[in-house]
């Protein structure tokens, strides 16, 4: 580089000393080595190569997406098969437990329906009193005792939960409340009589003392 630079500087000094021009004129036209037709061919080839590269990239992406989509489809199919198998096994087990029960009333029917719904939804819950037909006697007895104590008994042959709702006749009926109501009224009247006697007794005692 230094040798070339020194040679160029020496040449410039010699051109200036001889008063000869050494810069290219502004209106100088140098013809290109390659023709315009040849350059157009090269341009078209470059454009074609760029388009081919872009198309190959898009095809590669499509293949990857297709491969990934197939993998997802296979995974979804496996999951559906597992879910179907789980539901079939759960319903089969519930039916087996139901066969073990000698007699089903409305409450057991409702428990069985709830268990089937939970099995289908995939969220089985552990209910108090055990599973259907195994340890449900304790829960049934407790439930019956509570209904007898706090609410009206369940009619025979009636299933579902709507039997607990009030009707036009039940809303105005006071059946089963007579004993308690009479007891309250009697206790209230007893208290009132006691108070009245107490008040009367105090007035008589006061009058007796005044007479004395």
ChimeraX attribute file (.defattr): number of C-alpha atoms within 10 A of each C-alpha:
attribute: neighborCount
match mode: 1-to-1
recipient: residues
	/A:1	6
	/A:2	7
	/A:3	8
	/A:4	9
	/A:5	10
	/A:6	11
	/A:7	11
	/A:8	12
	/A:9	11
	/A:10	11
	/A:11	13
	/A:12	16
	/A:13	11
	/A:14	12
	/A:15	12
	/A:16	11
	/A:17	9
	/A:18	9
	/A:19	9
	/A:20	10
	/A:21	10
	/A:22	10
	/A:23	7
	/A:24	8
	/A:25	8
	/A:26	6
	/A:27	6
	/A:28	7
	/A:29	8
	/A:30	6
	/A:31	7
	/A:32	7
	/A:33	6
	/A:34	8
	/A:35	9
	/A:36	10
	/A:37	9
	/A:38	9
	/A:39	11
	/A:40	11
	/A:41	11
	/A:42	12
	/A:43	12
	/A:44	11
	/A:45	12
	/A:46	12
	/A:47	12
	/A:48	12
	/A:49	12
	/A:50	12
	/A:51	12
	/A:52	12
	/A:53	12
	/A:54	12
	/A:55	12
	/A:56	12
	/A:57	12
	/A:58	12
	/A:59	12
	/A:60	12
	/A:61	12
	/A:62	12
	/A:63	12
	/A:64	12
	/A:65	12
	/A:66	12
	/A:67	12
	/A:68	12
	/A:69	12
	/A:70	12
	/A:71	12
	/A:72	12
	/A:73	12
	/A:74	12
	/A:75	12
	/A:76	12
	/A:77	12
	/A:78	12
	/A:79	12
	/A:80	12
	/A:81	12
	/A:82	12
	/A:83	14
	/A:84	13
	/A:85	11
	/A:86	15
	/A:87	18
	/A:88	14
	/A:89	13
	/A:90	19
	/A:91	16
	/A:92	13
	/A:93	12
	/A:94	20
	/A:95	14
	/A:96	13
	/A:97	15
	/A:98	18
	/A:99	13
	/A:100	12
	/A:101	12
	/A:102	7
	/A:103	9
	/A:104	13
	/A:105	11
	/A:106	16
	/A:107	16
	/A:108	18
	/A:109	15
	/A:110	15
	/A:111	16
	/A:112	20
	/A:113	14
	/A:114	14
	/A:115	22
	/A:116	19
	/A:117	14
	/A:118	15
	/A:119	19
	/A:120	17
	/A:121	10
	/A:122	13
	/A:123	10
	/A:124	14
	/A:125	10
	/A:126	9
	/A:127	12
	/A:128	10
	/A:129	14
	/A:130	13
	/A:131	15
	/A:132	22
	/A:133	19
	/A:134	13
	/A:135	12
	/A:136	17
	/A:137	13
	/A:138	13
	/A:139	14
	/A:140	14
	/A:141	11
	/A:142	13
	/A:143	13
	/A:144	14
	/A:145	13
	/A:146	13
	/A:147	13
	/A:148	12
	/A:149	10
	/A:150	8
	/A:151	12
	/A:152	12
	/A:153	14
	/A:154	15
	/A:155	9
	/A:156	8
	/A:157	7
	/A:158	12
	/A:159	15
	/A:160	12
	/A:161	10
	/A:162	8
	/A:163	12
	/A:164	11
	/A:165	8
	/A:166	10
	/A:167	10
	/A:168	7
	/A:169	8
	/A:170	10
	/A:171	9
	/A:172	9
	/A:173	10
	/A:174	10
	/A:175	9
	/A:176	10
	/A:177	9
	/A:178	10
	/A:179	10
	/A:180	10
	/A:181	12
	/A:182	11
	/A:183	11
	/A:184	12
	/A:185	12
	/A:186	12
	/A:187	12
	/A:188	12
	/A:189	12
	/A:190	12
	/A:191	12
	/A:192	12
	/A:193	12
	/A:194	12
	/A:195	12
	/A:196	12
	/A:197	12
	/A:198	12
	/A:199	11
	/A:200	12
	/A:201	12
	/A:202	12
	/A:203	12
	/A:204	12
	/A:205	11
	/A:206	12
	/A:207	11
	/A:208	10
	/A:209	9
	/A:210	8
	/A:211	7
	/A:212	6
